[in-house]
Every structure is written in structure tokens, then in C-alpha cells.
């Protein structure tokens, strides 16, 4: 057998020198930019709503401009939730490749869920055991649940007809605000857990715009 099947392996330092491609910072910026646009449009929809707030507009075809504006609002809200989760997942993949190398990371980690991924990454790369109740994990759970509710949509069977305003849904723009706040909290908690990785984390201040 000419090809070696066993090789020594070393985890790279946080300041490893190399070249990597990752979109985590772009996703981070996109989530925040979209939230800003959502705030404006949500206020416009609210100001133009022709009936009492909280009531569904059944004759939306009579308000075509408002209907399109509301759809834009909903699209932005969903996008904020997805891009905030993409920023976090993109960063975890980036961090893993920096510390472990792409081939080992892809083979062992890429298909893991977000919470198992971060707990295993920190255990192996930073000798840090993180409990399921740790703030870093709890905020990551919230991010993953929001993302999954959108990208893995489920249908529900109802026992009877339910009016639009009784069907629940996502509060807009409040849920998007929470998504961005959780995204930023995740990165702050990550730096708290692994201070040596601060230069790898998307900047959470004004310097990122």
C-alpha cells in the first residue's frame, strides 16, 4: 500500500496563516441592512392600513399598492431570519475550516446540526466543554429554530375554519429584530468563550458598514 492511511494531525492556531473564502460577514451585513429596510416598510404598511390594526384586510385586491408593500414587508422579515442564521452557520463553517482544514472539517463536521457542531468544535479545537444550557447554545438554538421553521415548512390540519387573525404567524418587525439581536448575541458569546477568535468574528459595531 503506497498511500499512507495514518497521518499525524495538529489543530491550527486561531491566528493561522492561510487563505479562506466565506460569506459569513456578507450575510451578517445583509441581515442588518434588511432589518433597516423592514423597519421603514413595516411603518409604512401600518400607517396606510385602512382598517383597525390587527384585523386582516380581506379585500386586498382593492389596495394593490398596499398589498405589494405588505408582501415586501413579509419577504424582508423572512429574509432577515434566514440571513441571520446563515451568518452564524457560515461563521461556524469558516471557524472549523480555519482550525481543522477543509478536508477534515467537511468529513467530520459539515453535516452536523448547529448545536452539535458548535459543541463538538469547541470541545476539539478549544478544549472547551459547553453545556446545553450555556448562553452560547441557547441563543444558537433560537436561531436554528427560526431558520428551520422557514426552510422546513410544515402543514397543519385544523379541526375547523379559522379566521386570518386567529391563525398566528410571525410578528413583524419584532421577530426580525429578535433574530438580529440573537445573531449579534451569538457572536458576542462566542468571543467571550474563545477570546482568541475575536478577529475571526464579524464586527458587531459600526465598522462593518
C-alpha positions in Angstrom: 0.0 0.0 0.0 1.7 3.2 -1.2 -0.8 5.7 0.1 -0.5 6.3 3.8 -3.6 5.7 5.8 -2.5 7.2 9.1 -1.1 10.7 9.4 -0.3 12.9 12.4 -2.8 15.8 12.8 -2.5 19.1 14.6 -5.2 21.7 15.2 -4.3 25.0 13.8 -3.9 28.1 16.0 -6.6 30.9 15.9 -4.1 33.1 14.1 -3.2 30.5 11.5 -1.9 32.0 8.2 -3.8 31.0 5.1 -6.4 31.9 2.5 -10.1 31.2 3.0 -13.4 32.1 1.3 -16.5 32.6 3.4 -19.7 34.7 3.1 -20.5 34.9 6.8 -19.7 38.6 7.1 -21.7 39.4 4.0 -24.7 37.5 5.4 -24.2 39.4 8.7 -24.3 42.7 7.0 -27.3 41.6 4.8 -29.4 40.7 7.8 -28.8 44.1 9.4 -29.4 46.0 6.2 -32.6 44.2 5.5 -33.8 44.8 9.1 -33.3 48.5 8.5 -35.4 48.4 5.3 -38.0 46.3 7.0 -38.5 48.8 9.8 -39.2 51.5 7.2 -41.7 49.4 5.2 -43.4 48.0 8.3 -44.1 51.5 9.5 -45.4 52.5 6.0 -47.8 49.5 6.0 -49.1 50.3 9.4 -49.7 54.0 8.5 -51.6 53.0 5.4 -53.7 50.2 6.9 -57.3 51.2 6.1 -59.0 49.2 9.0 -58.2 48.8 12.7 -54.8 47.4 13.4 -54.7 43.7 14.0 -57.6 43.0 11.6 -57.0 41.1 8.3 -57.6 43.0 5.1 -59.9 40.7 3.1 -60.3 42.9 0.0 -56.6 43.4 -0.6 -57.3 43.5 -4.4 -58.8 46.9 -3.8 -55.4 48.1 -2.4 -52.8 46.8 -4.9 -50.0 49.1 -3.8 -50.6 48.3 -0.1 -50.8 44.6 -0.9 -47.4 44.7 -2.7 -45.9 46.7 0.2 -47.2 44.2 2.7 -45.7 41.4 0.7 -42.4 43.2 0.5 -42.5 43.6 4.3 -43.1 39.9 4.8 -40.4 39.0 2.4 -37.9 41.2 4.2 -38.9 39.7 7.5 -38.3 36.2 6.3 -35.0 37.2 4.7 -33.7 38.7 8.0 -34.4 35.4 9.8 -32.7 33.4 7.1 -29.7 35.6 6.6 -29.0 36.0 10.4 -29.0 32.2 10.6 -26.8 31.9 7.5 -24.3 34.4 9.1 -24.0 32.2 12.2 -23.8 28.9 10.3 -21.3 30.4 7.8 -19.1 31.5 10.6 -19.1 28.1 12.3 -18.1 26.5 9.0 -15.4 29.2 8.5 -14.1 28.7 12.0 -13.9 24.9 11.6 -12.0 25.1 8.3 -9.5 27.6 9.7 -8.8 25.4 12.8 -9.1 22.0 11.2 -8.5 22.4 7.5 -11.3 21.9 4.9 -11.0 18.2 4.2 -11.1 17.1 7.9 -13.8 19.6 8.7 -16.1 18.6 5.8 -15.7 14.9 6.6 -16.4 15.2 10.3 -18.5 18.3 10.9 -20.2 19.8 7.9 -23.4 17.8 8.1 -23.9 18.2 11.9 -26.7 20.4 13.2 -25.8 23.8 14.5 -25.8 22.9 18.2 -23.9 19.6 17.9 -21.5 21.3 15.5 -20.5 24.2 17.9 -20.3 21.9 21.0 -18.1 19.4 19.2 -16.0 22.2 17.5 -15.3 23.9 20.8 -14.5 20.6 22.6 -12.0 19.6 20.0 -10.5 22.9 18.9 -10.5 24.8 22.2 -10.7 22.1 24.9 -14.0 23.7 26.0 -17.0 21.7 27.1 -20.1 23.7 26.6 -23.3 22.6 28.3 -26.7 22.6 26.6 -27.9 25.4 28.9 -24.9 27.6 28.1 -25.9 31.1 26.8 -24.0 30.4 23.6 -26.0 27.2 23.0 -29.4 28.6 24.0 -29.1 31.6 21.6 -27.9 29.2 18.8 -31.0 27.1 19.5 -33.3 30.0 19.0 -31.5 30.9 15.7 -31.8 27.4 14.5 -35.5 27.1 15.4 -36.3 30.3 13.5 -34.4 29.1 10.5 -35.9 25.6 10.5 -39.5 27.0 10.7 -38.9 28.8 7.4 -36.7 26.4 5.4 -38.5 23.2 6.6 -42.2 24.5 6.4 -44.9 22.2 7.8 -48.6 22.0 7.0 -51.2 21.8 9.7 -54.7 20.3 9.7 -57.3 22.4 11.5 -60.5 21.0 13.1 -62.5 23.9 11.7 -62.2 27.2 9.8 -60.1 29.8 11.5 -60.1 33.5 10.6 -56.9 35.0 9.3 -56.2 37.0 12.5 -56.6 33.8 14.6 -54.0 31.8 12.6 -51.0 33.1 14.4 -47.8 33.9 12.5 -44.7 35.9 12.8 -44.8 39.3 14.5 -43.4 41.9 12.1 -40.9 43.5 12.5 -40.5 42.3 16.1 -39.3 38.7 15.2 -36.8 40.1 12.8 -35.4 42.4 15.5 -35.1 39.4 17.8 -33.3 37.5 15.0 -30.6 40.2 14.5 -30.3 40.7 18.3 -29.7 36.9 18.7 -27.2 36.9 15.8 -25.2 39.6 17.5 -25.5 38.0 20.9 -24.2 34.8 19.4 -21.0 36.4 18.2 -20.5 38.3 21.5 -20.9 35.0 23.4 -18.5 33.2 21.0 -15.8 35.8 21.7 -16.5 35.5 25.4 -16.0 31.8 25.2 -13.0 32.0 22.8 -11.3 35.4 23.1 -8.5 34.3 20.8 -11.1 34.1 17.9 -12.2 37.7 18.1 -10.5 38.7 14.9 -12.4 35.9 13.0 -15.9 37.1 14.1 -17.9 39.5 12.1 -17.6 43.0 13.6 -20.7 43.9 15.6 -20.1 47.7 15.6 -20.4 50.4 13.0 -17.1 49.4 11.4 -18.9 46.7 9.4 -20.9 49.1 7.3 
